[in-house]
């Protein structure tokens, strides 16, 4: 995230210095790719920890709402990412 933050500051500086538009767009594309990578990792972490823990709780309690809720959260997050 610090690297992305630095990239964003760099783009702001490029804009302030009236740099070539295509060079700015190249940097914006790099920022988008980095944010996408972070987003995918967060979804993986959510599934690997929160969904798995909810599935264990659902098995232990017999209440499927725990896992259903976490799966719904993951599905909504993925839907936002692919828009």
Secondary structure, DSSP 8 states (H G I E B T S, - for coil): -HHHHHHHHHHHHHHHTT--HHHHHHHHHHHHHHHHHHHHHHHHHIIIIIIHHHHHHHHHHS-THHHHHHHHHHHHHHHHHH-
